[in-house]
């Protein structure tokens, strides 16, 4: 005999699914930062005298790219532990 799932259980289940999808948001920044670091290494190899400018620009770009992953992590934590959708 199958019993129906309660609304609260459904919301908690979907919150877990949403948290998993939000955690996947960390993949994009990781790929982008690796690509940027590789290109920065190539640039320093070609122009060692411009190392300071290249590294500064790379670190600024990586900091901006990392905010996407941090936002995804914050959303996942909120969905799992704060449970904002359950009244």
Secondary structure, 3 states (H helix, E strand, C coil): CCCCCCHHHHHHHHHHHHHHHHHCCHHHHHHHHHHHHHHHHHHHHHCHHHHHHHHHHHHHHHHHHHHHHHHHHHHHHHHHHHCCCCC
